[in-house]
Amino acid sequence: MEMSSKLLERAVAEISQLPGIGKRTALRLALHLLKQPKEQTEHLTDAILKMRDDIQFCRECHNISDVEVCEICSNLSRDKSIVCVVEDIRDVMAIENTGLFKGIYHVLGGKISPIDGVGPSQLNIPTLVEKVKNGTAKELIFALSSTMEGDTTNFYIYKQIKDCDVVLSAIARGISVGDELEFADEVTLGRSIIHRVPFENSLKNH
């Protein structure tokens, strides 16, 4: 894509690095920014820089937060004995949007995927196991996507804590096999949490 300005070309190249943004969309966005007042672009860049520099990860659940302990973990009305295990922060947002879950979360930061070079040591699994072993967590709800990688991750965690005094459950399979949690509609996702099943049942299906 030939451009008359190297500055525009560089901006388009950077914007096109964002997921789902191709060169044509990046060009459209860059030209849009050029048409806006300079202050609006400054507000945008400032917001992105502050997010990148100041955002934290909750020390208890690994969710993104503005402070050391996120609003969910610090909320006294949440049941800290029920921990919903999710892949990333988008899943927390999806489940929170249902308004039906009153426990807390544990964000793994991904799922085991040897083909992508992601092993257990790269995920937030040790802190989850510690929650179970010290008695903080009384029930774990596995809410990872219904994929081979998600099932592998669930089973790996299960092996780490199977001898502990904890209830293990999994979201009901209202979520289609192969689907990512963040794309499920709120009603289906909410029902899958409420009607969760013992995790051992899911083992029998594999």
C-alpha positions as CSV (number, residue, x, y, z in Angstrom):
1,M,0.0,0.0,0.0
2,E,1.8,3.1,-1.3
3,M,1.5,6.2,0.9
4,S,2.6,9.8,0.4
5,S,3.7,10.2,4.0
6,K,6.2,8.1,5.9
7,L,4.6,9.3,9.2
8,L,1.2,8.0,8.0
9,E,2.7,4.8,6.8
10,R,4.4,4.2,10.2
11,A,1.1,4.9,12.1
12,V,-0.8,2.5,9.8
13,A,1.9,-0.2,10.3
14,E,1.6,0.1,14.1
15,I,-2.2,0.2,14.2
16,S,-2.4,-2.8,11.9
17,Q,-0.5,-4.8,14.6
18,L,-3.7,-4.8,16.7
19,P,-5.8,-8.1,16.5
20,G,-8.4,-8.0,13.8
21,I,-7.1,-4.8,12.2
22,G,-5.9,-5.1,8.6
23,K,-4.0,-2.4,6.7
24,R,-7.1,-0.9,5.2
25,T,-8.9,-0.6,8.5
26,A,-5.7,0.8,10.0
27,L,-5.5,3.4,7.3
28,R,-9.1,4.4,7.9
29,L,-8.5,4.8,11.6
30,A,-5.3,6.8,11.1
31,L,-7.1,9.2,8.7
32,H,-9.9,9.5,11.2
33,L,-7.5,10.6,13.9
34,L,-6.0,13.2,11.5
35,K,-9.4,14.7,11.1
36,Q,-10.1,15.0,14.8
37,P,-8.9,17.8,17.1
38,K,-5.4,17.3,18.3
39,E,-6.6,17.2,21.9
40,Q,-8.8,14.1,21.2
41,T,-5.8,12.2,19.9
42,E,-3.8,13.3,22.9
43,H,-6.5,12.0,25.3
44,L,-6.4,8.6,23.4
45,T,-2.7,8.2,23.6
46,D,-2.6,9.3,27.2
47,A,-5.3,6.8,28.2
48,I,-3.3,4.0,26.4
49,L,0.0,5.0,28.0
50,K,-1.5,5.2,31.5
51,M,-3.2,1.9,31.1
52,R,0.1,0.3,30.0
53,D,2.1,1.9,32.7
54,D,-0.2,1.8,35.7
55,I,-2.5,-1.2,35.4
56,Q,-1.8,-4.0,37.9
57,F,-2.7,-7.7,38.3
58,C,-4.6,-8.6,41.4
59,R,-2.3,-10.4,43.9
60,E,-5.1,-12.8,44.8
61,C,-6.8,-13.7,41.5
62,H,-4.5,-12.3,38.8
63,N,-7.4,-10.2,37.3
64,I,-6.5,-6.8,36.0
65,S,-6.9,-4.0,38.5
66,D,-6.1,-0.4,39.3
67,V,-5.0,-1.4,42.8
68,E,-3.1,-4.3,44.5
69,V,-6.3,-6.3,45.2
70,C,-9.1,-6.0,42.7
71,E,-12.7,-4.9,43.4
72,I,-14.1,-8.4,43.2
73,C,-11.6,-9.9,45.7
74,S,-12.0,-7.0,48.1
75,N,-15.8,-7.1,48.0
76,L,-16.9,-8.5,51.4
77,S,-20.2,-9.7,49.9
78,R,-18.4,-12.2,47.6
79,D,-18.0,-15.8,48.7
80,K,-14.3,-16.4,48.7
81,S,-14.7,-20.2,49.2
82,I,-16.1,-20.6,45.7
83,V,-13.4,-20.0,43.0
84,C,-14.2,-19.9,39.3
85,V,-11.2,-20.9,37.3
86,V,-11.0,-19.0,34.0
87,E,-8.5,-18.6,31.2
88,D,-8.2,-14.8,31.0
89,I,-9.7,-11.5,32.0
90,R,-12.3,-11.5,29.2
91,D,-13.9,-14.6,30.8
92,V,-14.2,-12.8,34.1
93,M,-16.0,-9.9,32.3
94,A,-18.3,-12.4,30.5
95,I,-19.3,-14.2,33.7
96,E,-19.7,-10.9,35.6
97,N,-22.0,-9.6,32.9
98,T,-24.4,-12.5,33.8
99,G,-24.8,-11.1,37.4
100,L,-25.3,-14.7,38.6
101,F,-22.0,-15.6,40.1
102,K,-21.2,-14.4,43.6
103,G,-17.9,-16.2,44.2
104,I,-14.5,-15.0,43.2
105,Y,-12.2,-15.9,40.3
106,H,-8.8,-17.2,39.5
107,V,-7.3,-16.2,36.2
108,L,-4.8,-18.7,34.8
109,G,-3.5,-16.4,32.1
110,G,-4.0,-19.0,29.4
111,K,-4.3,-22.7,29.0
112,I,-1.9,-25.6,28.5
113,S,-1.0,-25.8,24.8
114,P,2.2,-27.6,23.9
115,I,1.7,-26.8,20.2
116,D,1.9,-23.1,21.2
117,G,4.7,-23.6,23.6
118,V,2.5,-23.0,26.7
119,G,3.2,-25.3,29.6
120,P,1.8,-25.5,33.2
121,S,4.8,-23.5,34.5
122,Q,3.7,-20.5,32.5
123,L,0.3,-20.3,34.0
124,N,-1.0,-19.1,37.4
125,I,-1.6,-22.7,38.6
126,P,0.7,-22.8,41.7
127,T,-1.3,-20.0,43.5
128,L,-4.5,-21.8,42.7
129,V,-3.2,-25.0,44.2
130,E,-2.1,-23.1,47.3
131,K,-5.6,-21.7,47.7
132,V,-7.0,-25.2,47.8
133,K,-4.3,-26.6,50.1
134,N,-4.6,-23.9,52.7
135,G,-8.3,-24.3,52.8
136,T,-9.3,-20.9,51.3
137,A,-11.1,-22.5,48.4
138,K,-13.8,-25.0,49.2
139,E,-15.1,-25.4,45.6
140,L,-13.4,-24.9,42.3
141,I,-15.6,-24.3,39.2
142,F,-13.7,-25.1,36.0
143,A,-14.9,-22.6,33.5
144,L,-12.3,-22.9,30.7
145,S,-13.3,-23.2,27.0
146,S,-14.6,-26.5,25.8
147,T,-11.5,-27.3,23.7
148,M,-8.8,-30.0,24.0
149,E,-6.4,-27.4,25.5
150,G,-9.1,-26.3,28.1
151,D,-9.8,-30.0,29.0
152,T,-6.1,-30.7,29.3
153,T,-5.6,-27.7,31.6
154,N,-8.6,-28.8,33.8
155,F,-7.2,-32.3,34.1
156,Y,-3.7,-31.1,35.0
157,I,-5.2,-29.0,37.8
158,Y,-7.4,-31.8,38.9
159,K,-4.3,-34.1,39.3
160,Q,-2.6,-31.5,41.5
161,I,-5.5,-31.3,44.0
162,K,-7.5,-34.5,43.6
163,D,-6.5,-35.6,47.2
164,C,-7.5,-32.3,48.8
165,D,-10.7,-31.6,50.6
166,V,-12.3,-29.5,47.8
167,V,-15.4,-29.8,45.6
168,L,-14.6,-29.8,41.9
169,S,-17.2,-28.8,39.4
170,A,-17.4,-27.8,35.8
171,I,-19.7,-25.4,34.0
172,A,-22.6,-27.3,32.3
173,R,-22.0,-27.9,28.6
174,G,-24.5,-25.4,27.4
175,I,-21.4,-23.9,26.0
176,S,-20.7,-25.7,22.7
177,V,-17.6,-27.9,22.3
178,G,-14.8,-25.8,20.9
179,D,-16.4,-22.4,21.9
180,E,-14.6,-19.7,23.8
181,L,-16.3,-18.6,26.9
182,E,-16.2,-14.9,26.0
183,F,-18.4,-15.4,23.0
184,A,-21.2,-17.2,24.8
185,D,-24.4,-15.2,25.3
186,E,-25.1,-14.1,28.9
187,V,-28.2,-16.3,29.4
188,T,-26.4,-19.5,28.3
189,L,-23.3,-18.6,30.3
190,G,-25.2,-17.8,33.4
191,R,-27.2,-21.1,33.2
192,S,-24.0,-23.0,32.7
193,I,-22.6,-21.6,35.9
194,I,-25.7,-22.2,37.9
195,H,-26.2,-25.8,36.6
196,R,-22.6,-26.8,37.0
197,V,-21.8,-30.5,37.3
198,P,-19.3,-32.5,39.3
199,F,-16.0,-32.4,37.5
200,E,-15.7,-36.2,37.8
201,N,-18.7,-36.4,35.5
202,S,-16.8,-34.6,32.7
203,L,-13.9,-37.1,33.1
204,K,-16.2,-40.0,32.3
205,N,-17.1,-38.3,29.0
206,H,-13.5,-38.4,27.8
